[in-house]
Amino acid sequence: MRILGLDYGSKTVGVAVSDPLGLTAQGLETIWREKENHLRRTLTRLSEIIREYQVTEIVLGYPKNMNNTVGERALKSLEFRQMLERRTGLPVVMWDERLTTAAAERVLTEAEVRRENQKQYLDQMAAVFILQGYLDRKQKM
């Protein structure tokens, strides 16, 4: 039973997966696309990952505003959730992702990853934070 964590952005999707026991999150990759609404290859790649890792659940970052309102990015994430559910047949849990990108940037900076190289890891690292937060919460329940 593995869980997939996703950080959905306008041109990228950061991808993380849990270990088989659902205790830890590991970064897998960042899926890039040229235009925001060109999702066919992104959905195909996610389907491949789901099959390869035998994923049973997906956690999708929900980028609410700091004042807890739902903005444009959050609405786009909800639309992406519907696409994922239709395409995969798996449950998709929305997870508050506020400050995950800032935390990922901080970790990459502390790891002395050069600023110009951080973008290639940033979304993947944010997906790790999203998934790990969900896994930690699930263990407490």
C-alpha positions in Angstrom: 0.0 0.0 0.0 1.8 3.1 -1.2 0.5 6.7 -1.3 1.5 9.2 -3.9 2.0 12.8 -3.0 1.7 15.6 -5.6 2.6 19.3 -5.7 0.6 20.6 -8.7 1.9 23.8 -10.3 1.2 25.8 -13.4 4.0 24.0 -15.4 5.2 21.2 -13.1 4.0 18.4 -10.9 6.3 17.4 -8.0 5.9 13.7 -7.2 6.7 11.8 -4.0 5.8 8.3 -2.9 5.5 6.6 0.5 7.4 3.5 1.5 5.3 0.3 1.5 4.4 0.8 5.2 3.2 4.4 4.7 5.7 5.9 7.2 8.0 8.0 5.1 7.9 10.0 1.9 10.6 9.9 -0.8 10.8 12.3 -3.7 10.5 10.7 -7.1 10.6 13.3 -9.9 9.2 16.5 -11.3 7.0 16.2 -14.3 7.4 19.3 -16.6 4.9 20.5 -19.2 5.1 23.4 -21.7 1.6 24.9 -21.0 -0.6 24.8 -18.0 -3.5 23.0 -19.6 -1.5 20.4 -21.5 -2.0 17.6 -19.1 -2.1 14.5 -21.3 1.5 13.5 -20.8 1.4 14.4 -17.1 -1.6 12.2 -16.5 0.0 9.4 -18.6 3.2 9.6 -16.5 1.3 9.6 -13.2 -0.6 6.5 -14.4 2.7 4.8 -15.1 4.0 5.7 -11.6 0.8 4.5 -10.0 1.1 1.1 -11.7 4.8 0.8 -11.0 4.5 1.6 -7.3 1.1 0.0 -6.8 -0.3 3.2 -5.4 -3.7 2.9 -3.6 -4.2 6.6 -2.7 -3.2 10.1 -3.8 -2.5 13.2 -1.7 -2.7 16.4 -3.7 -1.4 19.7 -2.3 -4.2 22.2 -1.8 -2.7 25.7 -2.0 -5.1 27.8 0.0 -4.3 31.4 0.7 -2.7 32.3 4.0 -6.0 33.7 5.2 -7.6 30.3 4.5 -9.5 31.4 1.5 -9.6 29.5 -1.8 -7.9 31.3 -4.7 -7.3 30.5 -8.3 -4.5 28.0 -7.8 -6.6 26.1 -5.3 -9.5 25.9 -7.7 -7.1 24.6 -10.4 -6.0 22.0 -8.0 -9.6 20.9 -7.4 -10.0 20.6 -11.1 -6.9 18.5 -11.3 -8.2 16.3 -8.5 -11.3 15.5 -10.5 -9.1 14.6 -13.5 -7.0 12.3 -11.4 -10.0 10.6 -9.8 -11.5 10.0 -13.3 -8.3 8.8 -14.8 -7.0 6.6 -12.0 -10.1 5.5 -10.1 -8.1 6.2 -6.9 -9.2 8.4 -4.0 -7.5 11.8 -4.0 -7.1 13.6 -0.7 -6.6 17.4 -0.7 -3.9 18.4 1.8 -3.2 22.0 2.9 0.2 22.8 1.4 0.7 26.3 2.7 4.4 27.1 3.3 5.6 23.8 1.8 7.4 25.5 -1.0 9.1 27.9 1.4 10.1 25.0 3.6 11.5 23.1 0.5 13.5 26.2 -0.5 14.9 26.5 3.0 16.0 22.8 3.0 17.6 23.2 -0.5 19.5 26.3 0.6 20.7 24.7 3.8 21.9 21.7 1.7 23.9 24.3 -0.3 22.1 23.5 -3.6 22.9 26.3 -5.9 20.0 28.8 -6.4 19.9 28.2 -10.2 19.6 24.4 -9.6 16.9 24.6 -7.0 14.0 24.7 -9.4 14.6 21.2 -10.6 14.2 19.9 -7.1 11.8 22.4 -5.5 8.4 20.9 -6.6 9.6 17.3 -5.8 10.7 18.4 -2.4 7.4 20.2 -1.8 5.6 17.0 -2.7 7.7 15.2 -0.1 6.6 17.7 2.6 2.9 17.4 1.5 3.0 13.6 1.6 5.0 13.4 4.9 2.6 15.8 6.6 -0.3 13.5 5.5 1.5 10.4 6.6 2.3 11.9 10.0 -1.3 12.9 10.5 -2.5 9.5 9.5 -0.3 7.7 12.0 -1.7 9.9 14.8 -5.3 8.8 14.0 
